[in-house]
């Protein structure tokens, strides 16, 4: 009788220990590491959320808006009316300072300038230039 009681007490102590320790989940066969990691993540989240230094995302945005002078938190609008005017001179200065064009607007204007320079150096002028040349040639040879 004493032996049975001892075994029963030992078994009950083991069961209590299993329920209390987080490592008891390692003894189970179905992905014990995942359960342990989930338990650790839950504990960490509880510590962070309950800490006095935790600040929600909305309050951070509101504090930033107040610091930089915006009275309300900016929202994402699909309208393009709120876009500021782009100064091409500033974009060109930035491109020269950093060595490359980041803005598509300044890149496009730079490509147009390059194309215009190529046309000028290749000798293909505008239609006004060709018309003037034709008139001069006609006057020289007496065709007109």
C-alpha positions in Angstrom: 0.0 0.0 0.0 2.8 2.4 0.8 4.5 1.7 -2.5 1.4 2.5 -4.5 0.8 5.7 -2.6 4.4 6.8 -3.2 4.1 6.1 -6.9 0.8 8.0 -7.1 2.4 11.0 -5.3 5.4 10.9 -7.6 3.1 10.8 -10.6 1.0 13.8 -9.3 4.1 15.8 -8.7 5.3 15.2 -12.2 1.9 16.3 -13.6 2.1 19.5 -11.6 5.5 20.3 -12.9 4.5 19.7 -16.5 1.6 22.2 -16.2 3.8 24.9 -14.6 6.9 24.9 -16.8 6.9 26.4 -20.3 9.4 23.7 -21.3 6.8 21.0 -20.8 5.6 21.7 -24.3 8.9 20.3 -25.6 8.0 16.9 -24.4 5.0 16.7 -26.8 5.6 15.3 -30.2 3.8 17.9 -32.4 6.2 20.7 -33.2 7.4 21.5 -29.7 9.8 24.3 -30.8 7.0 26.2 -32.5 4.9 26.1 -29.3 7.8 27.3 -27.2 8.5 30.2 -29.6 4.9 31.2 -29.6 4.8 31.2 -25.8 8.0 33.3 -25.7 6.5 35.8 -28.3 3.3 36.1 -26.3 5.2 36.8 -23.1 7.4 39.4 -24.9 4.3 41.1 -26.4 2.7 41.3 -23.0 5.8 42.8 -21.5 6.0 45.4 -24.3 2.3 46.3 -24.2 2.2 46.6 -20.4 5.4 48.7 -20.2 4.9 52.5 -19.5 7.2 53.4 -22.4 4.9 51.8 -25.0 3.2 54.4 -27.3 0.6 53.5 -29.9 1.2 54.2 -33.6 -1.6 56.8 -33.8 -0.3 58.8 -30.9 3.2 58.8 -32.5 1.7 60.1 -35.7 -0.2 62.8 -33.8 2.9 63.9 -31.9 4.9 64.1 -35.1 2.2 66.1 -36.8 2.1 68.5 -33.9 5.9 68.8 -33.8 6.1 69.7 -37.5 3.1 72.1 -37.6 0.4 69.9 -39.2 -2.8 70.3 -37.2 -4.1 66.9 -38.4 -2.6 63.6 -39.4 -2.2 63.5 -43.1 -4.2 61.0 -45.0 -3.4 59.4 -48.4 -5.4 61.1 -51.2 -5.5 59.9 -54.7 -6.0 63.4 -56.1 -2.9 65.1 -57.5 -4.1 68.6 -56.7 -2.0 68.7 -53.5 1.3 68.1 -55.3 3.8 71.0 -54.9 5.2 72.7 -58.0 8.5 71.2 -58.9 11.4 73.6 -59.6 13.6 72.3 -62.4 16.6 74.3 -61.3 16.5 72.8 -57.9 16.3 69.3 -59.4 19.2 70.0 -61.7 21.3 71.2 -58.7 20.5 68.1 -56.8 21.4 65.9 -59.7 24.8 67.7 -60.0 25.4 67.5 -56.3 24.7 63.8 -56.0 25.9 62.7 -59.4 22.6 61.2 -60.7 19.0 62.1 -61.5 16.5 60.7 -59.1 13.5 62.7 -60.3 11.8 61.5 -63.5 10.9 65.1 -64.4 14.5 66.3 -64.3 15.6 63.1 -66.1 13.1 63.8 -68.9 14.2 67.4 -69.3 17.9 66.3 -69.3 17.2 63.8 -72.0 15.4 66.4 -74.1 18.4 68.7 -73.8 20.7 65.9 -74.9 18.5 65.1 -77.8 18.4 68.8 -78.9 22.2 69.1 -78.7 22.7 65.9 -80.8 20.3 67.3 -83.4 22.2 70.6 -83.5 25.6 68.9 -83.8 24.4 66.5 -86.5 23.2 69.4 -88.6 19.6 68.4 -88.8 17.9 71.8 -88.2 14.3 72.7 -87.8 11.9 73.1 -90.7 12.3 76.9 -90.6 16.1 76.5 -91.2 15.6 74.2 -94.1 13.0 76.5 -95.7 15.3 79.4 -95.4 18.2 77.5 -97.0 15.9 76.4 -99.9 14.9 80.0 -100.5 18.5 81.2 -100.5 19.5 78.5 -102.9 16.7 79.3 -105.2 17.7 83.0 -105.2 21.3 82.1 -105.9 20.5 79.9 -108.9 17.7 82.2 -110.1 14.9 79.6 -109.8 12.5 81.7 -107.9 
